[in-house]
Amino acid sequence: MDGILDFLKQLVNPESIIHYGGIYLLLFVVFAETGLFVGFFLPGDSLLFTAGLLCSTGILEIHPILLVVLVIIAAVAGNMVGYVFGKKMGPILFTRKSGILFRQEHLVAANEFYKKHGKKTIILSRFLPIVRTFAPIVAGIVKLDYYKFFIYSLVGAFFWVITLVLTGYFMGKYIPGIKDYLGYIVIFLIVITSIPFIINSIKKRLKPRIS
Protein backbone atom coordinates (compact mmCIF):
# COMPACT_ATOMS: atom_id res chain seq x y z
CA MET A 1 0.00 0.00 0.00
CA ASP A 2 2.81 2.37 0.92
CA GLY A 3 4.46 1.59 -2.41
CA ILE A 4 1.32 2.56 -4.32
CA LEU A 5 1.01 5.82 -2.37
CA ASP A 6 4.64 6.63 -3.04
CA PHE A 7 4.12 5.98 -6.76
CA LEU A 8 1.07 8.27 -6.85
CA LYS A 9 3.06 10.99 -5.09
CA GLN A 10 5.72 10.73 -7.78
CA LEU A 11 3.04 11.01 -10.49
CA VAL A 12 1.92 14.41 -9.26
CA ASN A 13 5.47 15.74 -9.01
CA PRO A 14 6.63 16.99 -12.44
CA GLU A 15 10.33 16.79 -11.65
CA SER A 16 10.01 13.26 -10.24
CA ILE A 17 8.12 12.10 -13.33
CA ILE A 18 10.99 13.18 -15.57
CA HIS A 19 13.71 12.06 -13.16
CA TYR A 20 12.39 8.52 -12.70
CA GLY A 21 10.59 7.86 -15.97
CA GLY A 22 12.25 10.18 -18.47
CA ILE A 23 10.52 11.02 -21.74
CA TYR A 24 8.44 7.82 -21.73
CA LEU A 25 6.67 8.46 -18.43
CA LEU A 26 6.29 12.13 -19.38
CA LEU A 27 4.48 11.17 -22.59
CA PHE A 28 2.31 8.64 -20.75
CA VAL A 29 1.21 11.25 -18.21
CA VAL A 30 0.35 13.73 -20.97
CA PHE A 31 -1.64 11.02 -22.73
CA ALA A 32 -3.36 9.79 -19.56
CA GLU A 33 -4.45 13.26 -18.47
CA THR A 34 -6.98 13.33 -21.32
CA GLY A 35 -7.00 9.71 -22.50
CA LEU A 36 -8.06 8.30 -19.14
CA PHE A 37 -10.85 10.03 -17.21
CA VAL A 38 -9.03 9.19 -13.96
CA GLY A 39 -6.11 11.35 -15.10
CA PHE A 40 -7.58 14.61 -13.82
CA PHE A 41 -5.18 14.63 -10.84
CA LEU A 42 -2.07 14.42 -13.02
CA PRO A 43 0.09 17.51 -13.61
CA GLY A 44 -0.12 18.98 -17.10
CA ASP A 45 0.97 22.60 -17.35
CA SER A 46 3.68 22.31 -14.70
CA LEU A 47 4.96 19.07 -16.26
CA LEU A 48 5.39 20.65 -19.69
CA PHE A 49 7.11 23.72 -18.26
CA THR A 50 9.42 21.52 -16.19
CA ALA A 51 10.18 19.34 -19.22
CA GLY A 52 11.19 22.39 -21.23
CA LEU A 53 13.34 23.74 -18.43
CA LEU A 54 15.10 20.41 -17.79
CA CYS A 55 15.59 19.98 -21.53
CA SER A 56 17.49 23.28 -21.63
CA THR A 57 19.79 22.16 -18.82
CA GLY A 58 20.50 18.77 -20.38
CA ILE A 59 18.85 16.78 -17.58
CA LEU A 60 16.20 15.66 -20.07
CA GLU A 61 18.36 14.57 -23.00
CA ILE A 62 16.24 15.32 -26.04
CA HIS A 63 16.15 18.06 -28.67
CA PRO A 64 13.48 20.66 -27.77
CA ILE A 65 11.77 20.40 -31.18
CA LEU A 66 11.52 16.62 -30.89
CA LEU A 67 10.19 17.05 -27.35
CA VAL A 68 7.49 19.41 -28.60
CA VAL A 69 6.48 17.06 -31.44
CA LEU A 70 6.28 13.98 -29.20
CA VAL A 71 4.25 15.78 -26.52
CA ILE A 72 1.80 17.12 -29.12
CA ILE A 73 1.33 13.57 -30.46
CA ALA A 74 0.73 12.23 -26.93
CA ALA A 75 -1.72 15.05 -26.16
CA VAL A 76 -3.73 14.52 -29.36
CA ALA A 77 -3.71 10.73 -28.91
CA GLY A 78 -5.06 11.18 -25.38
CA ASN A 79 -7.83 13.42 -26.67
CA MET A 80 -8.83 10.91 -29.33
CA VAL A 81 -9.06 8.09 -26.79
CA GLY A 82 -11.10 10.33 -24.48
CA TYR A 83 -13.41 11.16 -27.38
CA VAL A 84 -14.01 7.50 -28.26
CA PHE A 85 -14.59 6.65 -24.60
CA GLY A 86 -17.10 9.49 -24.29
CA LYS A 87 -18.91 8.41 -27.44
CA LYS A 88 -19.30 4.85 -26.20
CA MET A 89 -19.56 5.19 -22.43
CA GLY A 90 -20.07 8.90 -21.71
CA PRO A 91 -23.82 8.97 -20.95
CA ILE A 92 -23.34 6.29 -18.29
CA LEU A 93 -20.84 8.52 -16.46
CA PHE A 94 -23.53 11.12 -15.76
CA THR A 95 -25.36 8.52 -13.65
CA ARG A 96 -22.24 7.21 -11.93
CA LYS A 97 -21.54 8.24 -8.36
CA SER A 98 -18.32 10.05 -7.49
CA GLY A 99 -15.44 8.05 -6.08
CA ILE A 100 -11.73 8.36 -5.39
CA LEU A 101 -10.76 8.23 -9.08
CA PHE A 102 -13.89 9.82 -10.52
CA ARG A 103 -15.64 13.07 -9.64
CA GLN A 104 -18.91 13.57 -11.43
CA GLU A 105 -18.87 17.32 -10.72
CA HIS A 106 -15.78 17.58 -12.93
CA LEU A 107 -17.65 15.99 -15.82
CA VAL A 108 -20.61 18.31 -15.22
CA ALA A 109 -18.29 21.35 -15.15
CA ALA A 110 -16.72 20.31 -18.47
CA ASN A 111 -20.18 19.77 -19.95
CA GLU A 112 -21.30 23.26 -18.89
CA PHE A 113 -18.10 24.75 -20.28
CA TYR A 114 -18.76 22.98 -23.59
CA LYS A 115 -22.33 24.28 -23.73
CA LYS A 116 -21.03 27.80 -23.23
CA HIS A 117 -18.07 27.76 -25.62
CA GLY A 118 -18.96 25.01 -28.12
CA LYS A 119 -16.18 23.49 -30.23
CA LYS A 120 -13.70 26.09 -28.98
CA THR A 121 -13.77 24.17 -25.69
CA ILE A 122 -11.38 21.60 -27.18
CA ILE A 123 -8.79 24.36 -27.68
CA LEU A 124 -9.50 26.44 -24.57
CA SER A 125 -9.67 23.43 -22.25
CA ARG A 126 -6.02 22.65 -22.91
CA PHE A 127 -5.14 25.52 -20.60
CA LEU A 128 -7.68 24.54 -17.91
CA PRO A 129 -6.84 21.69 -15.52
CA ILE A 130 -9.60 19.10 -14.96
CA VAL A 131 -11.69 20.58 -17.79
CA ARG A 132 -9.12 19.33 -20.33
CA THR A 133 -9.50 15.81 -18.90
CA PHE A 134 -13.26 15.69 -19.42
CA ALA A 135 -13.69 17.94 -22.49
CA PRO A 136 -12.85 15.14 -24.97
CA ILE A 137 -15.35 12.86 -23.21
CA VAL A 138 -18.06 15.53 -23.50
CA ALA A 139 -17.21 16.02 -27.20
CA GLY A 140 -17.70 12.30 -27.68
CA ILE A 141 -21.01 12.36 -25.82
CA VAL A 142 -22.40 15.14 -28.03
CA LYS A 143 -20.93 13.30 -31.06
CA LEU A 144 -18.87 16.20 -32.40
CA ASP A 145 -17.66 15.38 -35.91
CA TYR A 146 -14.54 13.20 -35.57
CA TYR A 147 -12.49 15.12 -38.14
CA LYS A 148 -13.38 18.50 -36.61
CA PHE A 149 -12.54 17.17 -33.16
CA PHE A 150 -9.14 16.02 -34.40
CA ILE A 151 -8.35 19.44 -35.92
CA TYR A 152 -9.42 21.30 -32.76
CA SER A 153 -7.40 18.85 -30.65
CA LEU A 154 -4.32 19.36 -32.80
CA VAL A 155 -4.60 23.17 -32.67
CA GLY A 156 -5.18 23.15 -28.92
CA ALA A 157 -2.30 20.76 -28.26
CA PHE A 158 0.02 22.78 -30.50
CA PHE A 159 -0.50 26.07 -28.66
CA TRP A 160 -0.53 24.41 -25.23
CA VAL A 161 2.71 22.52 -25.77
CA ILE A 162 4.52 25.31 -27.61
CA THR A 163 3.61 27.87 -24.94
CA LEU A 164 4.64 25.84 -21.89
CA VAL A 165 7.53 23.74 -23.16
CA LEU A 166 9.30 26.59 -24.95
CA THR A 167 8.69 29.03 -22.09
CA GLY A 168 10.37 26.57 -19.75
CA TYR A 169 13.14 25.91 -22.27
CA PHE A 170 14.08 29.52 -22.91
CA MET A 171 13.81 30.51 -19.25
CA GLY A 172 16.14 27.64 -18.37
CA LYS A 173 18.51 28.64 -21.16
CA TYR A 174 18.73 32.36 -20.50
CA ILE A 175 17.96 32.80 -16.79
CA PRO A 176 20.87 31.46 -14.69
CA GLY A 177 19.94 29.44 -11.61
CA ILE A 178 16.21 29.30 -12.39
CA LYS A 179 16.15 25.55 -11.73
CA ASP A 180 16.70 26.33 -8.05
CA TYR A 181 13.29 28.01 -8.03
CA LEU A 182 11.49 25.30 -9.99
CA GLY A 183 9.39 24.27 -7.00
CA TYR A 184 8.04 27.81 -6.56
CA ILE A 185 7.37 28.13 -10.29
CA VAL A 186 5.39 24.87 -10.30
CA ILE A 187 3.28 26.06 -7.37
CA PHE A 188 2.69 29.38 -9.17
CA LEU A 189 1.56 27.57 -12.33
CA ILE A 190 -0.80 25.33 -10.37
CA VAL A 191 -2.35 28.33 -8.61
CA ILE A 192 -2.72 30.40 -11.80
CA THR A 193 -4.26 27.60 -13.86
CA SER A 194 -6.63 26.69 -11.02
CA ILE A 195 -8.08 30.20 -10.65
CA PRO A 196 -10.79 29.83 -13.35
CA PHE A 197 -11.98 26.56 -11.81
CA ILE A 198 -12.03 28.07 -8.31
CA ILE A 199 -13.94 31.15 -9.49
CA ASN A 200 -16.49 28.95 -11.24
CA SER A 201 -16.98 26.87 -8.07
CA ILE A 202 -17.48 30.01 -5.97
CA LYS A 203 -20.03 31.36 -8.46
CA LYS A 204 -21.99 28.11 -8.28
CA ARG A 205 -22.14 28.26 -4.49
CA LEU A 206 -23.16 31.91 -4.43
CA LYS A 207 -25.76 31.59 -7.19
CA PRO A 208 -28.52 30.03 -5.02
CA ARG A 209 -28.04 32.74 -2.38
CA ILE A 210 -28.22 35.53 -4.95
CA SER A 211 -31.36 34.16 -6.61
C-alpha atoms as an extended CHARMM CRD file, in Angstrom:
* protein
*
       211  EXT
         1         1  MET       CA              0.0000000000        0.0000000000        0.0000000000  PROA      1               0.0000000000
         2         2  ASP       CA              2.8140000000        2.3700000000        0.9180000000  PROA      2               0.0000000000
         3         3  GLY       CA              4.4640000000        1.5930000000       -2.4090000000  PROA      3               0.0000000000
         4         4  ILE       CA              1.3170000000        2.5640000000       -4.3190000000  PROA      4               0.0000000000
         5         5  LEU       CA              1.0050000000        5.8180000000       -2.3750000000  PROA      5               0.0000000000
         6         6  ASP       CA              4.6440000000        6.6340000000       -3.0410000000  PROA      6               0.0000000000
         7         7  PHE       CA              4.1190000000        5.9780000000       -6.7570000000  PROA      7               0.0000000000
         8         8  LEU       CA              1.0720000000        8.2670000000       -6.8530000000  PROA      8               0.0000000000
         9         9  LYS       CA              3.0640000000       10.9920000000       -5.0940000000  PROA      9               0.0000000000
        10        10  GLN       CA              5.7250000000       10.7330000000       -7.7770000000  PROA      10              0.0000000000
        11        11  LEU       CA              3.0420000000       11.0080000000      -10.4920000000  PROA      11              0.0000000000
        12        12  VAL       CA              1.9210000000       14.4130000000       -9.2560000000  PROA      12              0.0000000000
        13        13  ASN       CA              5.4730000000       15.7360000000       -9.0080000000  PROA      13              0.0000000000
        14        14  PRO       CA              6.6340000000       16.9930000000      -12.4450000000  PROA      14              0.0000000000
        15        15  GLU       CA             10.3340000000       16.7880000000      -11.6470000000  PROA      15              0.0000000000
        16        16  SER       CA             10.0140000000       13.2610000000      -10.2410000000  PROA      16              0.0000000000
        17        17  ILE       CA              8.1200000000       12.1000000000      -13.3330000000  PROA      17              0.0000000000
        18        18  ILE       CA             10.9890000000       13.1780000000      -15.5670000000  PROA      18              0.0000000000
        19        19  HSD       CA             13.7140000000       12.0640000000      -13.1620000000  PROA      19              0.0000000000
        20        20  TYR       CA             12.3890000000        8.5200000000      -12.6990000000  PROA      20              0.0000000000
        21        21  GLY       CA             10.5930000000        7.8630000000      -15.9680000000  PROA      21              0.0000000000
        22        22  GLY       CA             12.2490000000       10.1790000000      -18.4750000000  PROA      22              0.0000000000
        23        23  ILE       CA             10.5160000000       11.0190000000      -21.7400000000  PROA      23              0.0000000000
        24        24  TYR       CA              8.4430000000        7.8180000000      -21.7300000000  PROA      24              0.0000000000
        25        25  LEU       CA              6.6750000000        8.4610000000      -18.4310000000  PROA      25              0.0000000000
        26        26  LEU       CA              6.2860000000       12.1340000000      -19.3790000000  PROA      26              0.0000000000
        27        27  LEU       CA              4.4770000000       11.1700000000      -22.5880000000  PROA      27              0.0000000000
        28        28  PHE       CA              2.3140000000        8.6430000000      -20.7510000000  PROA      28              0.0000000000
        29        29  VAL       CA              1.2120000000       11.2460000000      -18.2080000000  PROA      29              0.0000000000
        30        30  VAL       CA              0.3500000000       13.7340000000      -20.9690000000  PROA      30              0.0000000000
        31        31  PHE       CA             -1.6360000000       11.0190000000      -22.7280000000  PROA      31              0.0000000000
        32        32  ALA       CA             -3.3570000000        9.7860000000      -19.5570000000  PROA      32              0.0000000000
        33        33  GLU       CA             -4.4490000000       13.2610000000      -18.4720000000  PROA      33              0.0000000000
        34        34  THR       CA             -6.9840000000       13.3300000000      -21.3180000000  PROA      34              0.0000000000
        35        35  GLY       CA             -7.0010000000        9.7090000000      -22.5040000000  PROA      35              0.0000000000
        36        36  LEU       CA             -8.0590000000        8.2980000000      -19.1410000000  PROA      36              0.0000000000
        37        37  PHE       CA            -10.8500000000       10.0260000000      -17.2120000000  PROA      37              0.0000000000
        38        38  VAL       CA             -9.0290000000        9.1870000000      -13.9560000000  PROA      38              0.0000000000
        39        39  GLY       CA             -6.1130000000       11.3480000000      -15.0980000000  PROA      39              0.0000000000
        40        40  PHE       CA             -7.5840000000       14.6120000000      -13.8180000000  PROA      40              0.0000000000
        41        41  PHE       CA             -5.1810000000       14.6340000000      -10.8420000000  PROA      41              0.0000000000
        42        42  LEU       CA             -2.0680000000       14.4230000000      -13.0210000000  PROA      42              0.0000000000
        43        43  PRO       CA              0.0870000000       17.5100000000      -13.6070000000  PROA      43              0.0000000000
        44        44  GLY       CA             -0.1190000000       18.9820000000      -17.1020000000  PROA      44              0.0000000000
        45        45  ASP       CA              0.9710000000       22.6000000000      -17.3470000000  PROA      45              0.0000000000
        46        46  SER       CA              3.6780000000       22.3070000000      -14.7020000000  PROA      46              0.0000000000
        47        47  LEU       CA              4.9580000000       19.0670000000      -16.2550000000  PROA      47              0.0000000000
        48        48  LEU       CA              5.3900000000       20.6520000000      -19.6930000000  PROA      48              0.0000000000
        49        49  PHE       CA              7.1080000000       23.7200000000      -18.2630000000  PROA      49              0.0000000000
        50        50  THR       CA              9.4200000000       21.5170000000      -16.1920000000  PROA      50              0.0000000000
        51        51  ALA       CA             10.1800000000       19.3420000000      -19.2220000000  PROA      51              0.0000000000
        52        52  GLY       CA             11.1860000000       22.3920000000      -21.2320000000  PROA      52              0.0000000000
        53        53  LEU       CA             13.3410000000       23.7390000000      -18.4290000000  PROA      53              0.0000000000
        54        54  LEU       CA             15.1020000000       20.4060000000      -17.7900000000  PROA      54              0.0000000000
        55        55  CYS       CA             15.5890000000       19.9850000000      -21.5300000000  PROA      55              0.0000000000
        56        56  SER       CA             17.4860000000       23.2750000000      -21.6300000000  PROA      56              0.0000000000
        57        57  THR       CA             19.7920000000       22.1550000000      -18.8150000000  PROA      57              0.0000000000
        58        58  GLY       CA             20.5040000000       18.7650000000      -20.3840000000  PROA      58              0.0000000000
        59        59  ILE       CA             18.8530000000       16.7800000000      -17.5810000000  PROA      59              0.0000000000
        60        60  LEU       CA             16.2050000000       15.6650000000      -20.0670000000  PROA      60              0.0000000000
        61        61  GLU       CA             18.3610000000       14.5690000000      -23.0010000000  PROA      61              0.0000000000
        62        62  ILE       CA             16.2380000000       15.3220000000      -26.0430000000  PROA      62              0.0000000000
        63        63  HSD       CA             16.1520000000       18.0620000000      -28.6680000000  PROA      63              0.0000000000
        64        64  PRO       CA             13.4780000000       20.6650000000      -27.7680000000  PROA      64              0.0000000000
        65        65  ILE       CA             11.7690000000       20.4020000000      -31.1790000000  PROA      65              0.0000000000
        66        66  LEU       CA             11.5170000000       16.6190000000      -30.8900000000  PROA      66              0.0000000000
        67        67  LEU       CA             10.1910000000       17.0460000000      -27.3550000000  PROA      67              0.0000000000
        68        68  VAL       CA              7.4870000000       19.4110000000      -28.6050000000  PROA      68              0.0000000000
        69        69  VAL       CA              6.4800000000       17.0590000000      -31.4430000000  PROA      69              0.0000000000
        70        70  LEU       CA              6.2750000000       13.9810000000      -29.1980000000  PROA      70              0.0000000000
        71        71  VAL       CA              4.2520000000       15.7790000000      -26.5230000000  PROA      71              0.0000000000
        72        72  ILE       CA              1.8050000000       17.1170000000      -29.1240000000  PROA      72              0.0000000000
        73        73  ILE       CA              1.3290000000       13.5670000000      -30.4620000000  PROA      73              0.0000000000
        74        74  ALA       CA              0.7320000000       12.2270000000      -26.9290000000  PROA      74              0.0000000000
        75        75  ALA       CA             -1.7160000000       15.0470000000      -26.1560000000  PROA      75              0.0000000000
        76        76  VAL       CA             -3.7260000000       14.5240000000      -29.3570000000  PROA      76              0.0000000000
        77        77  ALA       CA             -3.7080000000       10.7320000000      -28.9080000000  PROA      77              0.0000000000
        78        78  GLY       CA             -5.0600000000       11.1820000000      -25.3780000000  PROA      78              0.0000000000
        79        79  ASN       CA             -7.8270000000       13.4210000000      -26.6670000000  PROA      79              0.0000000000
        80        80  MET       CA             -8.8320000000       10.9050000000      -29.3270000000  PROA      80              0.0000000000
        81        81  VAL       CA             -9.0610000000        8.0890000000      -26.7910000000  PROA      81              0.0000000000
        82        82  GLY       CA            -11.1030000000       10.3280000000      -24.4770000000  PROA      82              0.0000000000
        83        83  TYR       CA            -13.4140000000       11.1610000000      -27.3810000000  PROA      83              0.0000000000
        84        84  VAL       CA            -14.0140000000        7.5020000000      -28.2600000000  PROA      84              0.0000000000
        85        85  PHE       CA            -14.5860000000        6.6520000000      -24.5970000000  PROA      85              0.0000000000
        86        86  GLY       CA            -17.1040000000        9.4870000000      -24.2890000000  PROA      86              0.0000000000
        87        87  LYS       CA            -18.9120000000        8.4140000000      -27.4400000000  PROA      87              0.0000000000
        88        88  LYS       CA            -19.3010000000        4.8490000000      -26.1990000000  PROA      88              0.0000000000
        89        89  MET       CA            -19.5600000000        5.1860000000      -22.4300000000  PROA      89              0.0000000000
        90        90  GLY       CA            -20.0660000000        8.9030000000      -21.7080000000  PROA      90              0.0000000000
        91        91  PRO       CA            -23.8150000000        8.9690000000      -20.9550000000  PROA      91              0.0000000000
        92        92  ILE       CA            -23.3390000000        6.2940000000      -18.2890000000  PROA      92              0.0000000000
        93        93  LEU       CA            -20.8350000000        8.5230000000      -16.4650000000  PROA      93              0.0000000000
        94        94  PHE       CA            -23.5340000000       11.1240000000      -15.7560000000  PROA      94              0.0000000000
        95        95  THR       CA            -25.3560000000        8.5240000000      -13.6480000000  PROA      95              0.0000000000
        96        96  ARG       CA            -22.2430000000        7.2110000000      -11.9330000000  PROA      96              0.0000000000
        97        97  LYS       CA            -21.5410000000        8.2390000000       -8.3570000000  PROA      97              0.0000000000
        98        98  SER       CA            -18.3220000000       10.0490000000       -7.4920000000  PROA      98              0.0000000000
        99        99  GLY       CA            -15.4380000000        8.0490000000       -6.0830000000  PROA      99              0.0000000000
       100       100  ILE       CA            -11.7330000000        8.3610000000       -5.3880000000  PROA      100             0.0000000000
       101       101  LEU       CA            -10.7650000000        8.2320000000       -9.0770000000  PROA      101             0.0000000000
       102       102  PHE       CA            -13.8910000000        9.8190000000      -10.5250000000  PROA      102             0.0000000000
       103       103  ARG       CA            -15.6360000000       13.0690000000       -9.6440000000  PROA      103             0.0000000000
       104       104  GLN       CA            -18.9140000000       13.5720000000      -11.4340000000  PROA      104             0.0000000000
       105       105  GLU       CA            -18.8700000000       17.3180000000      -10.7200000000  PROA      105             0.0000000000
       106       106  HSD       CA            -15.7790000000       17.5830000000      -12.9300000000  PROA      106             0.0000000000
       107       107  LEU       CA            -17.6520000000       15.9950000000      -15.8170000000  PROA      107             0.0000000000
       108       108  VAL       CA            -20.6090000000       18.3120000000      -15.2200000000  PROA      108             0.0000000000
       109       109  ALA       CA            -18.2860000000       21.3510000000      -15.1480000000  PROA      109             0.0000000000
       110       110  ALA       CA            -16.7180000000       20.3050000000      -18.4700000000  PROA      110             0.0000000000
       111       111  ASN       CA            -20.1750000000       19.7720000000      -19.9510000000  PROA      111             0.0000000000
       112       112  GLU       CA            -21.3040000000       23.2600000000      -18.8900000000  PROA      112             0.0000000000
       113       113  PHE       CA            -18.0990000000       24.7490000000      -20.2830000000  PROA      113             0.0000000000
       114       114  TYR       CA            -18.7600000000       22.9830000000      -23.5880000000  PROA      114             0.0000000000
       115       115  LYS       CA            -22.3310000000       24.2770000000      -23.7310000000  PROA      115             0.0000000000
       116       116  LYS       CA            -21.0330000000       27.8020000000      -23.2300000000  PROA      116             0.0000000000
       117       117  HSD       CA            -18.0680000000       27.7580000000      -25.6240000000  PROA      117             0.0000000000
       118       118  GLY       CA            -18.9550000000       25.0120000000      -28.1170000000  PROA      118             0.0000000000
       119       119  LYS       CA            -16.1790000000       23.4850000000      -30.2260000000  PROA      119             0.0000000000
       120       120  LYS       CA            -13.6960000000       26.0870000000      -28.9830000000  PROA      120             0.0000000000
       121       121  THR       CA            -13.7670000000       24.1670000000      -25.6920000000  PROA      121             0.0000000000
       122       122  ILE       CA            -11.3830000000       21.6020000000      -27.1830000000  PROA      122             0.0000000000
       123       123  ILE       CA             -8.7870000000       24.3560000000      -27.6770000000  PROA      123             0.0000000000
       124       124  LEU       CA             -9.5010000000       26.4430000000      -24.5680000000  PROA      124             0.0000000000
       125       125  SER       CA             -9.6670000000       23.4310000000      -22.2460000000  PROA      125             0.0000000000
       126       126  ARG       CA             -6.0200000000       22.6530000000      -22.9120000000  PROA      126             0.0000000000
       127       127  PHE       CA             -5.1360000000       25.5190000000      -20.5960000000  PROA      127             0.0000000000
       128       128  LEU       CA             -7.6780000000       24.5370000000      -17.9100000000  PROA      128             0.0000000000
       129       129  PRO       CA             -6.8400000000       21.6920000000      -15.5200000000  PROA      129             0.0000000000
       130       130  ILE       CA             -9.5950000000       19.1040000000      -14.9620000000  PROA      130             0.0000000000
       131       131  VAL       CA            -11.6890000000       20.5800000000      -17.7900000000  PROA      131             0.0000000000
       132       132  ARG       CA             -9.1170000000       19.3260000000      -20.3270000000  PROA      132             0.0000000000
       133       133  THR       CA             -9.5030000000       15.8080000000      -18.9040000000  PROA      133             0.0000000000
       134       134  PHE       CA            -13.2550000000       15.6860000000      -19.4210000000  PROA      134             0.0000000000
       135       135  ALA       CA            -13.6880000000       17.9440000000      -22.4860000000  PROA      135             0.0000000000
       136       136  PRO       CA            -12.8540000000       15.1430000000      -24.9730000000  PROA      136             0.0000000000
       137       137  ILE       CA            -15.3530000000       12.8650000000      -23.2130000000  PROA      137             0.0000000000
       138       138  VAL       CA            -18.0560000000       15.5270000000      -23.5040000000  PROA      138             0.0000000000
       139       139  ALA       CA            -17.2070000000       16.0180000000      -27.1980000000  PROA      139             0.0000000000
       140       140  GLY       CA            -17.6960000000       12.2970000000      -27.6790000000  PROA      140             0.0000000000
       141       141  ILE       CA            -21.0140000000       12.3650000000      -25.8160000000  PROA      141             0.0000000000
       142       142  VAL       CA            -22.4050000000       15.1440000000      -28.0350000000  PROA      142             0.0000000000
       143       143  LYS       CA            -20.9270000000       13.3010000000      -31.0630000000  PROA      143             0.0000000000
       144       144  LEU       CA            -18.8680000000       16.2050000000      -32.3970000000  PROA      144             0.0000000000
       145       145  ASP       CA            -17.6590000000       15.3780000000      -35.9140000000  PROA      145             0.0000000000
       146       146  TYR       CA            -14.5390000000       13.1960000000      -35.5690000000  PROA      146             0.0000000000
       147       147  TYR       CA            -12.4920000000       15.1220000000      -38.1400000000  PROA      147             0.0000000000
       148       148  LYS       CA            -13.3780000000       18.5000000000      -36.6140000000  PROA      148             0.0000000000
       149       149  PHE       CA            -12.5450000000       17.1680000000      -33.1610000000  PROA      149             0.0000000000
       150       150  PHE       CA             -9.1370000000       16.0190000000      -34.4010000000  PROA      150             0.0000000000
       151       151  ILE       CA             -8.3540000000       19.4390000000      -35.9150000000  PROA      151             0.0000000000
       152       152  TYR       CA             -9.4170000000       21.2970000000      -32.7580000000  PROA      152             0.0000000000
       153       153  SER       CA             -7.4050000000       18.8500000000      -30.6530000000  PROA      153             0.0000000000
       154       154  LEU       CA             -4.3180000000       19.3640000000      -32.8050000000  PROA      154             0.0000000000
       155       155  VAL       CA             -4.6030000000       23.1680000000      -32.6690000000  PROA      155             0.0000000000
       156       156  GLY       CA             -5.1810000000       23.1520000000      -28.9170000000  PROA      156             0.0000000000
       157       157  ALA       CA             -2.2960000000       20.7590000000      -28.2580000000  PROA      157             0.0000000000
       158       158  PHE       CA              0.0230000000       22.7770000000      -30.4970000000  PROA      158             0.0000000000
       159       159  PHE       CA             -0.5020000000       26.0670000000      -28.6640000000  PROA      159             0.0000000000
       160       160  TRP       CA             -0.5310000000       24.4120000000      -25.2290000000  PROA      160             0.0000000000
       161       161  VAL       CA              2.7150000000       22.5190000000      -25.7690000000  PROA      161             0.0000000000
       162       162  ILE       CA              4.5200000000       25.3100000000      -27.6100000000  PROA      162             0.0000000000
       163       163  THR       CA              3.6080000000       27.8700000000      -24.9360000000  PROA      163             0.0000000000
       164       164  LEU       CA              4.6380000000       25.8440000000      -21.8910000000  PROA      164             0.0000000000
       165       165  VAL       CA              7.5320000000       23.7420000000      -23.1650000000  PROA      165             0.0000000000
       166       166  LEU       CA              9.3040000000       26.5920000000      -24.9530000000  PROA      166             0.0000000000
       167       167  THR       CA              8.6870000000       29.0300000000      -22.0900000000  PROA      167             0.0000000000
       168       168  GLY       CA             10.3730000000       26.5680000000      -19.7540000000  PROA      168             0.0000000000
       169       169  TYR       CA             13.1380000000       25.9070000000      -22.2670000000  PROA      169             0.0000000000
       170       170  PHE       CA             14.0770000000       29.5240000000      -22.9090000000  PROA      170             0.0000000000
       171       171  MET       CA             13.8060000000       30.5060000000      -19.2510000000  PROA      171             0.0000000000
       172       172  GLY       CA             16.1350000000       27.6410000000      -18.3700000000  PROA      172             0.0000000000
       173       173  LYS       CA             18.5110000000       28.6370000000      -21.1620000000  PROA      173             0.0000000000
       174       174  TYR       CA             18.7310000000       32.3640000000      -20.4980000000  PROA      174             0.0000000000
       175       175  ILE       CA             17.9650000000       32.8040000000      -16.7890000000  PROA      175             0.0000000000
       176       176  PRO       CA             20.8710000000       31.4550000000      -14.6890000000  PROA      176             0.0000000000
       177       177  GLY       CA             19.9420000000       29.4370000000      -11.6060000000  PROA      177             0.0000000000
       178       178  ILE       CA             16.2130000000       29.3040000000      -12.3870000000  PROA      178             0.0000000000
       179       179  LYS       CA             16.1520000000       25.5470000000      -11.7330000000  PROA      179             0.0000000000
       180       180  ASP       CA             16.7020000000       26.3280000000       -8.0490000000  PROA      180             0.0000000000
       181       181  TYR       CA             13.2860000000       28.0070000000       -8.0330000000  PROA      181             0.0000000000
       182       182  LEU       CA             11.4870000000       25.3020000000       -9.9930000000  PROA      182             0.0000000000
       183       183  GLY       CA              9.3870000000       24.2710000000       -6.9990000000  PROA      183             0.0000000000
       184       184  TYR       CA              8.0410000000       27.8050000000       -6.5630000000  PROA      184             0.0000000000
       185       185  ILE       CA              7.3650000000       28.1350000000      -10.2920000000  PROA      185             0.0000000000
       186       186  VAL       CA              5.3950000000       24.8680000000      -10.3000000000  PROA      186             0.0000000000
       187       187  ILE       CA              3.2750000000       26.0620000000       -7.3730000000  PROA      187             0.0000000000
       188       188  PHE       CA              2.6930000000       29.3770000000       -9.1730000000  PROA      188             0.0000000000
       189       189  LEU       CA              1.5570000000       27.5700000000      -12.3350000000  PROA      189             0.0000000000
       190       190  ILE       CA             -0.7970000000       25.3290000000      -10.3670000000  PROA      190             0.0000000000
       191       191  VAL       CA             -2.3530000000       28.3300000000       -8.6110000000  PROA      191             0.0000000000
       192       192  ILE       CA             -2.7160000000       30.3950000000      -11.8030000000  PROA      192             0.0000000000
       193       193  THR       CA             -4.2640000000       27.6020000000      -13.8560000000  PROA      193             0.0000000000
       194       194  SER       CA             -6.6310000000       26.6860000000      -11.0210000000  PROA      194             0.0000000000
       195       195  ILE       CA             -8.0790000000       30.2010000000      -10.6490000000  PROA      195             0.0000000000
       196       196  PRO       CA            -10.7930000000       29.8340000000      -13.3540000000  PROA      196             0.0000000000
       197       197  PHE       CA            -11.9840000000       26.5580000000      -11.8100000000  PROA      197             0.0000000000
       198       198  ILE       CA            -12.0290000000       28.0670000000       -8.3070000000  PROA      198             0.0000000000
       199       199  ILE       CA            -13.9380000000       31.1530000000       -9.4910000000  PROA      199             0.0000000000
       200       200  ASN       CA            -16.4900000000       28.9450000000      -11.2350000000  PROA      200             0.0000000000
       201       201  SER       CA            -16.9780000000       26.8730000000       -8.0720000000  PROA      201             0.0000000000
       202       202  ILE       CA            -17.4810000000       30.0100000000       -5.9730000000  PROA      202             0.0000000000
       203       203  LYS       CA            -20.0340000000       31.3620000000       -8.4580000000  PROA      203             0.0000000000
       204       204  LYS       CA            -21.9910000000       28.1070000000       -8.2760000000  PROA      204             0.0000000000
       205       205  ARG       CA            -22.1380000000       28.2640000000       -4.4860000000  PROA      205             0.0000000000
       206       206  LEU       CA            -23.1550000000       31.9090000000       -4.4280000000  PROA      206             0.0000000000
       207       207  LYS       CA            -25.7590000000       31.5880000000       -7.1860000000  PROA      207             0.0000000000
       208       208  PRO       CA            -28.5220000000       30.0290000000       -5.0170000000  PROA      208             0.0000000000
       209       209  ARG       CA            -28.0380000000       32.7410000000       -2.3790000000  PROA      209             0.0000000000
       210       210  ILE       CA            -28.2180000000       35.5310000000       -4.9540000000  PROA      210             0.0000000000
       211       211  SER       CA            -31.3590000000       34.1560000000       -6.6130000000  PROA      211             0.0000000000
